[in-house]
Each structure stands twice: as C-alpha cells, then as structure tokens.
Amino acid sequence: MRALPLIALALLSQPAMANPWDLITGITYKETETETSWSVEKTIPEELRAQAGEFTITGFYVPVEAQAQVTQFLLVPDPADCPFCGTNGYGPTLEVQMSRPVPDMAEATEVTVTGTLNFDESPETYRAVFLTEGALVN
C-alpha cells in the first residue's frame, strides 16, 4: 500500500471553506425603532468573522457611479439582486473599495476580487461587511 505524504494528508484534511455568499447571507439584523430613533443590531456569524483579513469572493459587478476608472463598486451574488436594477428586490450586497482604479466594465460582469474583509458594527446602517484594498483576480 502506498502512503500519501504528510503534506498531502494535511491538505486533504482541511475543511472546505463555505461559500462566501452563504456566510454573508448568514448575517442577521434586528431593527429597533422608537418615535425618536432607529437602530439596527447585526449578528455576524463566527465563521464569517474568522474570514477577517484576506477574503476572496466571486460575484457580479454593480457600478456605483459612471466613471472610466472605478475605485468603488458593489458586488452581488446574482445580477437579479442588483439594488438599482435587479428584479429580486434588495439582496445580499458587498461594497468593494479597490486598492487601485480599474477600468469600468459592463454591469453584471462576473468578477473575482480579493481584499481585506471589514465589519461595520455601526447601529446606524445595514452595512455589516465591506471589502477594502480590493484587487481583481480575473
């Protein structure tokens, strides 16, 4: 019987990373509204928090502003989830801030980006996660 090298066994025994969009959609929100205030409490799954730092995700490009060079855009898991033009209503969205400008591209272009995953704990916004220092992988 042939034995696998230890490095191969270590690679094979690594748990599969969950789909990044599944982790993001696992975020829960609880709104509190009074006559004079509004706030939202976000619960971010520990598995997503463990991804803090370098994070890679594939999704569909949604421009925020029409520009020849883009430094900020939204990423959605399905073009129908586009908050401006989609048909599914408002779905999961990841704000991406690029480390360098990239040429604008057609809306709903599938892209893979890598960057630093950050968490927004502010009770004044639904934004729970965003990516900084982004770079296109494809």
DSSP file (Angstrom, degrees, kcal/mol; ACC not computed):
  #  RESIDUE AA STRUCTURE BP1 BP2  ACC     N-H-->O    O-->H-N    N-H-->O    O-->H-N    TCO  KAPPA ALPHA  PHI   PSI    X-CA   Y-CA   Z-CA
    1    1 A M              0   0    0      0, 0.0     2,-0.5     0, 0.0     0, 0.0   0.000 360.0 360.0 360.0 135.3    0.0    0.0    0.0
    2    2 A R        -     0   0    0      1,-0.0     2,-0.3     0, 0.0     0, 0.0  -0.756 360.0-142.0 -92.4 130.6    1.3    3.4   -1.0
    3    3 A A        -     0   0    0     -2,-0.5     3,-0.1     1,-0.0    -1,-0.0  -0.688  13.6-123.7 -92.7 142.7    1.2    6.1    1.7
    4    4 A L        -     0   0    0     -2,-0.3     5,-0.1     1,-0.1    -1,-0.0  -0.598  35.2-102.4 -77.9 142.9    0.4    9.7    1.0
    5    5 A P     >  -     0   0    0      0, 0.0     4,-1.9     0, 0.0     3,-0.4  -0.307  32.9-112.1 -59.9 152.8    3.0   12.3    2.0
    6    6 A L  H  > S+     0   0    0      1,-0.2     4,-2.5     2,-0.2     5,-0.2   0.856 116.8  57.1 -57.7 -37.4    2.0   14.1    5.2
    7    7 A I  H  > S+     0   0    0      1,-0.2     4,-2.2     2,-0.2    -1,-0.2   0.898 106.0  50.3 -63.2 -38.4    1.6   17.4    3.3
    8    8 A A  H  > S+     0   0    0     -3,-0.4     4,-2.5     2,-0.2    -1,-0.2   0.907 110.1  50.0 -65.3 -41.0   -1.0   15.8    1.1
    9    9 A L  H  X S+     0   0    0     -4,-1.9     4,-1.8     1,-0.2    -2,-0.2   0.903 109.6  51.4 -63.7 -39.9   -2.9   14.4    4.1
   10   10 A A  H  X S+     0   0    0     -4,-2.5     4,-0.5     1,-0.2    -2,-0.2   0.912 111.5  47.1 -63.4 -41.7   -2.9   17.8    5.7
   11   11 A L  H >< S+     0   0    0     -4,-2.2     3,-0.8     1,-0.2    -2,-0.2   0.899 112.6  49.3 -66.5 -39.6   -4.3   19.4    2.5
   12   12 A L  H 3< S+     0   0    0     -4,-2.5    -1,-0.2     1,-0.2    -2,-0.2   0.794 108.4  54.0 -69.8 -27.2   -6.9   16.7    2.2
   13   13 A S  H 3< S+     0   0    0     -4,-1.8    -1,-0.2    -5,-0.2    -2,-0.2   0.527  80.4 112.6 -88.0  -4.0   -8.0   17.1    5.8
   14   14 A Q  S << S-     0   0    0     -3,-0.8     2,-0.1    -4,-0.5     3,-0.1  -0.469  75.7-113.2 -66.7 135.0   -8.6   20.8    5.6
   15   15 A P        -     0   0    0      0, 0.0     2,-0.2     0, 0.0    -1,-0.1  -0.426  34.7-104.8 -67.0 144.3  -12.3   21.7    5.9
   16   16 A A        -     0   0    0     -2,-0.1     2,-0.3     1,-0.1    -3,-0.0  -0.483  36.4-115.1 -68.6 136.0  -13.9   23.1    2.8
   17   17 A M        -     0   0    0     -2,-0.2    -1,-0.1     1,-0.1    -3,-0.0  -0.539  32.3-115.2 -73.1 136.1  -14.5   26.8    3.0
   18   18 A A        -     0   0    0     -2,-0.3    -1,-0.1     1,-0.1     5,-0.0  -0.286  42.1 -83.9 -65.1 155.7  -18.1   27.7    3.0
   19   19 A N    >>  -     0   0    0      1,-0.2     4,-1.9     2,-0.1     3,-0.6  -0.455  38.2-133.9 -59.1 125.8  -19.4   29.7    0.0
   20   20 A P  H 3> S+     0   0    0      0, 0.0     4,-2.2     0, 0.0    -1,-0.2   0.857 105.5  53.6 -55.3 -36.6  -18.6   33.4    0.9
   21   21 A W  H 3> S+     0   0    0      1,-0.2     4,-2.6     2,-0.2     5,-0.2   0.865 105.1  54.2 -67.9 -33.9  -22.1   34.5   -0.1
   22   22 A D  H <> S+     0   0    0     -3,-0.6     4,-0.6     2,-0.2    -1,-0.2   0.899 109.2  48.9 -63.8 -38.8  -23.6   31.8    2.2
   23   23 A L  H >< S+     0   0    0     -4,-1.9     3,-0.7     1,-0.2    -2,-0.2   0.918 112.1  47.8 -65.3 -42.9  -21.6   33.3    5.1
   24   24 A I  H >< S+     0   0    0     -4,-2.2     3,-1.6     1,-0.2    -2,-0.2   0.901 109.2  52.3 -66.4 -40.6  -22.7   36.9    4.2
   25   25 A T  H 3< S+     0   0    0     -4,-2.6    -1,-0.2     1,-0.3    -2,-0.2   0.619  96.0  72.2 -72.7  -8.7  -26.4   35.9    4.0
   26   26 A G  T << S+     0   0    0     -3,-0.7    -1,-0.3    -4,-0.6     2,-0.2   0.548  72.1 108.8 -79.0  -6.8  -26.0   34.3    7.4
   27   27 A I    <   -     0   0    0     -3,-1.6     2,-0.3    -4,-0.2    17,-0.2  -0.521  59.0-154.2 -69.0 133.4  -25.8   37.8    8.9
   28   28 A T  E     -A   43   0A   0     15,-2.1    15,-2.6    -2,-0.2     2,-0.4  -0.835   4.8-155.4-112.4 153.4  -29.0   38.6   10.9
   29   29 A Y  E     -A   42   0A   0     -2,-0.3     2,-0.4    13,-0.2    13,-0.2  -0.966   8.6-169.3-129.4 140.1  -30.5   42.0   11.6
   30   30 A K  E     -A   41   0A   0     11,-2.1    11,-2.7    -2,-0.4     2,-0.3  -0.956  15.1-153.1-131.5 114.6  -32.8   43.3   14.3
   31   31 A E  E     -A   40   0A   0     -2,-0.4     2,-0.4     9,-0.2     9,-0.2  -0.608   6.5-165.9 -86.1 144.2  -34.3   46.7   13.9
   32   32 A T  E     +A   39   0A   0      7,-2.8     7,-2.2    -2,-0.3     2,-0.4  -0.991  11.6 179.2-128.2 123.3  -35.3   48.9   16.9
   33   33 A E  E     +A   38   0A   0     -2,-0.4     5,-0.2     5,-0.2     2,-0.2  -0.986   5.9 169.1-129.5 132.6  -37.5   51.9   16.2
   34   34 A T        -     0   0    0      3,-2.9    -2,-0.0    -2,-0.4     3,-0.0  -0.657  54.7 -88.4-122.5-176.4  -38.9   54.4   18.6
   35   35 A E  S    S+     0   0    0     -2,-0.2     3,-0.1     1,-0.2    -2,-0.0   0.782 127.1  26.5 -64.6 -25.1  -40.6   57.7   18.0
   36   36 A T  S    S+     0   0    0      1,-0.1     2,-0.3     0, 0.0    -1,-0.2   0.468 121.7  35.4-119.4  -3.5  -37.3   59.5   18.0
   37   37 A S        -     0   0    0      2,-0.0    -3,-2.9    -3,-0.0     2,-0.3  -0.973  48.0-161.2-150.7 163.3  -34.7   56.9   16.9
   38   38 A W  E     +A   33   0A   0     -2,-0.3     2,-0.3    -5,-0.2    -5,-0.2  -0.992  18.9 163.4-142.4 140.4  -33.9   54.0   14.7
   39   39 A S  E     -A   32   0A   0     -7,-2.2    -7,-2.8    -2,-0.3     2,-0.4  -0.981  22.6-144.8-151.5 162.5  -31.1   51.4   15.1
   40   40 A V  E     -A   31   0A   0     83,-1.9     2,-0.5    -2,-0.3    85,-0.2  -0.998   6.9-151.6-133.4 132.7  -30.1   48.0   13.8
   41   41 A E  E     -A   30   0A   0    -11,-2.7   -11,-2.1    -2,-0.4     2,-0.4  -0.902  16.4-157.4-102.6 127.8  -28.3   45.3   15.6
   42   42 A K  E     -A   29   0A   0     -2,-0.5     2,-0.6   -13,-0.2   -13,-0.2  -0.879   8.5-160.3-109.2 135.5  -26.3   43.0   13.4
   43   43 A T  E     -A   28   0A   0    -15,-2.6   -15,-2.1    -2,-0.4    85,-0.0  -0.960  11.8-163.3-113.9 114.7  -25.2   39.4   14.3
   44   44 A I        -     0   0    0     -2,-0.6   -17,-0.1   -17,-0.2     5,-0.1  -0.856  25.3-113.4-101.6 124.6  -22.3   38.3   12.2
   45   45 A P    >>  -     0   0    0      0, 0.0     4,-2.3     0, 0.0     3,-0.7  -0.228  18.7-127.1 -57.2 142.1  -21.6   34.5   12.1
   46   46 A E  H 3> S+     0   0    0      1,-0.3     4,-2.2     2,-0.2     5,-0.1   0.849 109.8  60.7 -59.1 -35.3  -18.3   33.5   13.7
   47   47 A E  H 34 S+     0   0    0      1,-0.2     4,-0.3     2,-0.2    -1,-0.3   0.861 108.0  44.5 -62.7 -34.0  -17.4   31.6   10.6
   48   48 A L  H X4 S+     0   0    0     -3,-0.7     3,-1.7     2,-0.2    -2,-0.2   0.903 109.9  54.2 -74.4 -41.9  -17.6   34.9    8.7
   49   49 A R  H >< S+     0   0    0     -4,-2.3     3,-1.8     1,-0.3    -2,-0.2   0.850 100.4  62.2 -58.8 -33.3  -15.7   36.8   11.4
   50   50 A A  T 3< S+     0   0    0     -4,-2.2    -1,-0.3     1,-0.3    -2,-0.2   0.685  94.0  63.8 -66.1 -16.7  -12.9   34.1   11.0
   51   51 A Q  T <  S+     0   0    0     -3,-1.7    66,-0.4    -4,-0.3    -1,-0.3   0.420  72.7 132.1 -86.8   1.2  -12.5   35.3    7.4
   52   52 A A    <   +     0   0    0     -3,-1.8     2,-0.4    -4,-0.1    66,-0.1  -0.225  62.2  28.2 -53.4 142.9  -11.4   38.8    8.6
   53   53 A G  E    S+B  117   0B   0     64,-1.1    64,-2.9     2,-0.0     2,-0.2  -0.859 119.0  24.7 100.8-141.3   -8.3   39.7    6.7
   54   54 A E  E    S+B  116   0B   0     -2,-0.4     2,-0.4    62,-0.2    62,-0.2  -0.403  72.4 172.7 -66.9 128.5   -7.7   38.3    3.3
   55   55 A F  E     -B  115   0B   0     60,-2.7    60,-2.0    -2,-0.2     2,-0.4  -1.000  16.5-162.8-140.8 133.1  -11.1   37.4    1.7
   56   56 A T  E     +B  114   0B   0     -2,-0.4     2,-0.3    58,-0.2    58,-0.2  -0.969  16.8 166.3-121.8 136.2  -11.8   36.2   -1.9
   57   57 A I  E     -B  113   0B   0     56,-2.4    56,-2.6    -2,-0.4     2,-0.4  -0.997  25.2-144.2-149.9 146.4  -15.3   36.3   -3.4
   58   58 A T  E     +B  112   0B   0     -2,-0.3     2,-0.3    54,-0.2    54,-0.2  -0.934  40.2 126.5-112.3 135.9  -16.9   36.0   -6.9
   59   59 A G  E     -B  111   0B   0     52,-2.5    52,-2.8    -2,-0.4     2,-0.4  -0.885  56.3 -68.0-164.1-165.7  -19.9   37.9   -7.8
   60   60 A F  E     -BC 110  76B   0     16,-3.2    16,-1.8    -2,-0.3    50,-0.2  -0.888  46.7-116.4-111.5 132.8  -21.4   40.3  -10.3
   61   61 A Y  E     - C   0  75B   0     48,-2.5    47,-3.1    -2,-0.4    48,-0.3  -0.414  28.0-177.7 -70.8 130.9  -20.3   43.9  -10.7
   62   62 A V  E     - C   0  74B   0     12,-2.4    12,-2.8    45,-0.2     2,-0.1  -0.962  21.4-138.1-128.6 112.8  -22.6   46.8  -10.0
   63   63 A P  E     - C   0  73B   0      0, 0.0    10,-0.2     0, 0.0     3,-0.1  -0.392  11.3-164.0 -70.0 147.7  -21.3   50.3  -10.6
   64   64 A V  S    S+     0   0    0      8,-0.6     2,-0.3     1,-0.4     9,-0.1   0.784  78.9  12.7 -95.2 -38.6  -22.0   53.0   -8.1
   65   65 A E  S    S-     0   0    0      7,-0.4     2,-0.8     2,-0.1    -1,-0.4  -0.979  83.2-108.4-136.6 149.0  -21.1   55.9  -10.4
   66   66 A A        +     0   0    0     -2,-0.3     2,-0.3    -3,-0.1     3,-0.1  -0.701  60.0 145.2 -78.3 109.8  -20.4   56.1  -14.1
   67   67 A Q        -     0   0    0     -2,-0.8    37,-0.1     1,-0.1     3,-0.1  -0.984  57.1-130.1-144.8 151.3  -16.7   56.6  -14.4
   68   68 A A  S    S+     0   0    0     -2,-0.3    36,-2.4     1,-0.2     2,-0.4   0.866 104.5  35.9 -69.4 -36.1  -13.9   55.5  -16.8
   69   69 A Q  E    S- D   0 103B   0     34,-0.2     2,-0.4    -3,-0.1    -1,-0.2  -0.976  81.8-155.0-120.3 132.8  -11.8   54.3  -13.8
   70   70 A V  E     + D   0 102B   0     32,-3.6    32,-2.2    -2,-0.4     3,-0.1  -0.884  27.4 165.4-115.2 134.7  -13.5   52.7  -10.8
   71   71 A T  E    S+     0   0B   0     -2,-0.4    27,-3.1     1,-0.3     2,-0.4   0.479  74.6  37.6-117.5 -11.3  -12.3   52.5   -7.2
   72   72 A Q  E     + D   0  97B   0     25,-0.2    -8,-0.6    -7,-0.1    -7,-0.4  -0.997  64.1 142.5-144.5 136.4  -15.6   51.5   -5.6
   73   73 A F  E     -CD  63  96B   0     23,-2.0    23,-3.2    -2,-0.4     2,-0.3  -0.950  41.4-105.0-157.4 174.2  -18.4   49.3   -6.6
   74   74 A L  E     -CD  62  95B   0    -12,-2.8   -12,-2.4    -2,-0.3     2,-0.4  -0.802  22.1-152.8-106.2 152.3  -20.9   46.8   -5.3
   75   75 A L  E     -CD  61  94B   0     19,-2.1    19,-2.5    -2,-0.3   -14,-0.2  -0.990  13.7-176.6-123.6 134.2  -20.8   43.0   -5.7
   76   76 A V  E     -C   60   0B   0    -16,-1.8   -16,-3.2    -2,-0.4    17,-0.1  -0.926  31.7-129.6-128.1 154.0  -23.9   40.8   -5.7
   77   77 A P  S    S+     0   0    0      0, 0.0    16,-0.1     0, 0.0    -1,-0.1   0.710  96.9  22.9 -75.8 -18.7  -24.3   37.0   -5.9
   78   78 A D  S >  S-     0   0    0    -18,-0.1     3,-2.7     1,-0.1     4,-0.2  -0.991  75.6-127.9-147.5 134.2  -26.8   37.2   -8.7
   79   79 A P  G >  S+     0   0    0      0, 0.0     3,-1.6     0, 0.0     6,-0.2   0.801 109.7  65.4 -55.4 -27.4  -27.5   40.1  -11.3
   80   80 A A  G 3  S+     0   0    0      1,-0.3     8,-2.6     6,-0.2     9,-0.3   0.666  91.9  64.6 -68.7 -14.3  -31.1   40.0  -10.3
   81   81 A D  G <   +     0   0    0     -3,-2.7    10,-0.9     5,-0.2    -1,-0.3   0.376  69.0 134.0 -88.0   4.2  -30.0   41.2   -6.8
   82   82 A C    <>  -     0   0    0     -3,-1.6     4,-2.1     1,-0.2     7,-0.2  -0.351  53.7-145.1 -55.7 124.3  -28.8   44.5   -8.2
   83   83 A P  T  4 S+     0   0    0      0, 0.0    -1,-0.2     0, 0.0     7,-0.1   0.686  95.7  40.4 -68.8 -15.4  -30.1   47.1   -5.8
   84   84 A F  T  4 S+     0   0    0      5,-0.1    -2,-0.1     0, 0.0     6,-0.0   0.743 137.1   4.2-101.1 -28.9  -30.6   49.6   -8.6
   85   85 A C  T  4 S+     0   0    0     -6,-0.2    -3,-0.1     4,-0.1    -4,-0.0   0.439  93.0 118.2-139.7  -3.6  -31.9   47.5  -11.5
   86   86 A G     <  -     0   0    0     -4,-2.1    -6,-0.2     1,-0.1    -5,-0.2  -0.088  55.1-139.7 -72.0 170.7  -32.5   43.9  -10.3
   87   87 A T  S    S+     0   0    0     -7,-0.3    -6,-0.2     1,-0.1    -1,-0.1   0.477  91.0  68.8-107.4  -7.0  -35.8   42.0  -10.2
   88   88 A N  S    S-     0   0    0     -8,-2.6     2,-0.2     1,-0.4    -7,-0.1   0.399 100.5-120.4 -93.0   3.3  -35.3   40.2   -6.9
   89   89 A G        -     0   0    0     -9,-0.3     2,-0.7    -7,-0.2    -1,-0.4  -0.538  66.0 -22.0  83.4-162.4  -35.6   43.3   -4.7
   90   90 A Y  S    S+     0   0    0     -2,-0.2    -8,-0.1    -3,-0.1     3,-0.1  -0.752  77.4 166.5 -90.6 115.1  -32.6   44.2   -2.4
   91   91 A G        -     0   0    0    -10,-0.9     2,-0.1    -2,-0.7    -2,-0.0  -0.286  46.8 -38.0-110.5-163.8  -30.5   41.1   -1.8
   92   92 A P        -     0   0    0      0, 0.0     2,-0.4     0, 0.0    -1,-0.2  -0.355  62.7-178.7 -62.4 137.1  -27.0   40.5   -0.3
   93   93 A T        -     0   0    0    -17,-0.1     2,-0.5    -3,-0.1    36,-0.2  -0.998  18.0-158.3-141.1 139.5  -24.5   43.1   -1.4
   94   94 A L  E     -D   75   0B   0    -19,-2.5   -19,-2.1    -2,-0.4     2,-0.4  -0.981  15.5-141.3-121.0 121.6  -20.8   43.6   -0.7
   95   95 A E  E     -De  74 130B   0     34,-0.7    36,-2.9    -2,-0.5     2,-0.5  -0.664  20.3-160.0 -78.0 132.3  -19.3   47.1   -1.1
   96   96 A V  E     -De  73 131B   0    -23,-3.2   -23,-2.0    -2,-0.4     2,-0.6  -0.967  12.0-168.3-120.1 128.1  -15.8   46.8   -2.6
   97   97 A Q  E     -D   72   0B   0     34,-2.6    37,-2.6    -2,-0.5   -25,-0.2  -0.967  21.9-141.8-114.1 115.3  -13.1   49.5   -2.3
   98   98 A M  E     - e   0 134B   0    -27,-3.1    35,-0.2    -2,-0.6    37,-0.2  -0.397  11.7-138.8 -78.8 151.1  -10.2   48.8   -4.7
   99   99 A S  E    S+     0   0B   0     35,-2.7    -1,-0.1     1,-0.2    36,-0.1   0.792  94.0  19.1 -75.8 -28.4   -6.6   49.5   -3.9
  100  100 A R  E    S-     0   0B   0     34,-0.5    -1,-0.2   -30,-0.1   -30,-0.1  -0.981  96.2 -94.4-137.7 149.3   -6.1   50.9   -7.4
  101  101 A P  E     -     0   0B   0      0, 0.0   -30,-0.2     0, 0.0    -2,-0.0  -0.331  39.3-163.0 -61.1 144.7   -8.5   52.2  -10.0
  102  102 A V  E     -D   70   0B   0    -32,-2.2   -32,-3.6    33,-0.0     3,-0.1  -0.926  30.9 -90.7-124.3 153.1   -9.7   49.6  -12.6
  103  103 A P  E     -D   69   0B   0      0, 0.0   -34,-0.2     0, 0.0   -35,-0.1  -0.356  50.1-102.8 -61.6 141.2  -11.3   50.3  -15.9
  104  104 A D        -     0   0    0    -36,-2.4     2,-0.3   -37,-0.1   -36,-0.1  -0.252  44.0-164.2 -58.5 153.8  -15.1   50.4  -15.8
  105  105 A M        -     0   0    0     -3,-0.1     3,-0.1     4,-0.0     2,-0.1  -0.854  30.2 -70.8-136.5 170.5  -16.8   47.3  -17.0
  106  106 A A    >   -     0   0    0     -2,-0.3     3,-1.5     1,-0.1   -45,-0.2  -0.376  59.2 -99.7 -65.1 139.3  -20.3   46.2  -18.1
  107  107 A E  T 3  S+     0   0    0      1,-0.3   -45,-0.2    -2,-0.1    -1,-0.1  -0.305 109.2  26.3 -56.3 143.1  -22.8   45.9  -15.3
  108  108 A A  T 3  S+     0   0    0    -47,-3.1     2,-0.3     1,-0.3    -1,-0.3   0.602  81.6 153.4  73.6  15.3  -23.3   42.3  -14.2
  109  109 A T    <   -     0   0    0     -3,-1.5   -48,-2.5   -48,-0.3     2,-0.4  -0.596  48.8-120.9 -69.0 132.1  -19.8   41.3  -15.3
  110  110 A E  E     +B   60   0B   0     -2,-0.3     2,-0.3   -50,-0.2   -50,-0.2  -0.649  43.8 169.3 -78.4 127.4  -18.8   38.3  -13.2
  111  111 A V  E     -B   59   0B   0    -52,-2.8   -52,-2.5    -2,-0.4     2,-0.5  -0.950  30.8-142.1-136.3 155.2  -15.6   39.1  -11.3
  112  112 A T  E     -B   58   0B   0     -2,-0.3    25,-3.5   -54,-0.2    26,-0.9  -0.984  25.6-177.5-115.9 129.5  -13.5   37.6   -8.5
  113  113 A V  E     -BF  57 136B   0    -56,-2.6   -56,-2.4    -2,-0.5     2,-0.4  -0.924  12.4-161.8-125.8 151.6  -11.9   40.0   -6.1
  114  114 A T  E     +BF  56 135B   0     21,-2.3    21,-2.0    -2,-0.3     2,-0.3  -0.967  32.2 116.8-128.0 148.4   -9.7   39.6   -3.1
  115  115 A G  E     -B   55   0B   0    -60,-2.0   -60,-2.7    -2,-0.4     2,-0.6  -0.942  64.1 -46.7-178.9-163.1   -9.1   42.1   -0.4
  116  116 A T  E     -BF  54 132B   0     16,-3.2    16,-2.4    -2,-0.3     2,-0.4  -0.842  48.3-138.6 -97.9 121.7   -9.5   42.8    3.4
  117  117 A L  E     -BF  53 131B   0    -64,-2.9   -64,-1.1    -2,-0.6     2,-0.3  -0.672  25.6-173.9 -81.2 128.1  -12.8   41.9    4.9
  118  118 A N  E     - F   0 130B   0     12,-2.9    12,-1.8    -2,-0.4     2,-0.4  -0.852  16.3-136.7-121.5 156.4  -14.0   44.5    7.3
  119  119 A F  E     - F   0 129B   0     -2,-0.3     2,-0.7    10,-0.2    10,-0.3  -0.941   4.8-149.9-117.2 136.2  -17.0   44.6    9.7
  120  120 A D        +     0   0    0      8,-2.5     5,-0.1    -2,-0.4   -78,-0.0  -0.899  16.3 176.6-106.5 105.3  -19.3   47.6   10.2
  121  121 A E        +     0   0    0     -2,-0.7   -79,-0.2   -80,-0.0    -1,-0.1   0.433  34.9 129.6 -88.7  -0.2  -20.6   47.5   13.8
  122  122 A S    >   -     0   0    0      1,-0.2     3,-0.9     5,-0.1    -2,-0.1  -0.311  53.6-148.4 -59.9 132.7  -22.4   50.8   13.5
  123  123 A P  T 3  S+     0   0    0      0, 0.0   -83,-1.9     0, 0.0    -1,-0.2   0.425  90.6  71.4 -79.2   3.0  -26.1   50.6   14.6
  124  124 A E  T 3  S+     0   0    0    -85,-0.2     2,-0.3     3,-0.1    -2,-0.1   0.339  97.2  45.4-102.1   6.5  -27.0   53.3   12.1
  125  125 A T    <   -     0   0    0     -3,-0.9   -85,-0.1   -85,-0.2    -1,-0.0  -0.996  65.5-137.4-148.0 150.8  -26.5   51.3    8.9
  126  126 A Y  S    S+     0   0    0     -2,-0.3     2,-0.3   -97,-0.0    -6,-0.1   0.647  73.8 111.8 -78.1 -16.0  -27.5   47.9    7.5
  127  127 A R        +     0   0    0      1,-0.2    -2,-0.1    -8,-0.0    -5,-0.1  -0.433  34.5 163.8 -61.7 122.3  -24.0   47.6    6.0
  128  128 A A        +     0   0    0      1,-0.3    -8,-2.5    -2,-0.3     2,-0.3   0.710  60.0  23.5-110.9 -32.8  -22.3   44.8    8.0
  129  129 A V  E     + F   0 119B   0    -10,-0.3   -34,-0.7   -36,-0.2    -1,-0.3  -0.967  59.0 170.9-135.5 151.1  -19.3   43.8    5.9
  130  130 A F  E     -eF  95 118B   0    -12,-1.8   -12,-2.9    -2,-0.3     2,-0.5  -0.979  26.3-125.4-154.8 158.2  -17.2   45.6    3.2
  131  131 A L  E     -eF  96 117B   0    -36,-2.9   -34,-2.6    -2,-0.3     2,-0.3  -0.903  24.5-176.3-111.6 130.8  -14.0   44.8    1.4
  132  132 A T  E     + F   0 116B   0    -16,-2.4   -16,-3.2    -2,-0.5   -34,-0.1  -0.796  65.2  30.7-119.2 166.4  -11.0   47.2    1.3
  133  133 A E  E    S-     0   0B   0     -2,-0.3   -35,-0.2   -35,-0.2    -1,-0.2   0.857  86.0-175.8  55.4  37.2   -7.7   47.0   -0.6
  134  134 A G  E     -e   98   0B   0    -37,-2.6   -35,-2.7    -3,-0.2   -34,-0.5  -0.268  15.1-176.6 -68.1 149.5   -9.5   45.1   -3.3
  135  135 A A  E     - F   0 114B   0    -21,-2.0   -21,-2.3   -37,-0.2     2,-0.2  -0.990  29.2-113.7-144.1 139.2   -7.8   43.6   -6.3
  136  136 A L  E     - F   0 113B   0     -2,-0.3   -23,-0.2   -23,-0.2   -25,-0.0  -0.533  20.4-169.3 -72.4 136.8   -9.3   41.8   -9.3
  137  137 A V              0   0    0    -25,-3.5   -24,-0.2    -2,-0.2    -1,-0.2   0.763 360.0 360.0 -93.7 -33.1   -8.3   38.1   -9.5
  138  138 A N              0   0    0    -26,-0.9   -25,-0.1     0, 0.0    -2,-0.1   0.384 360.0 360.0-121.3 360.0   -9.7   37.6  -13.0
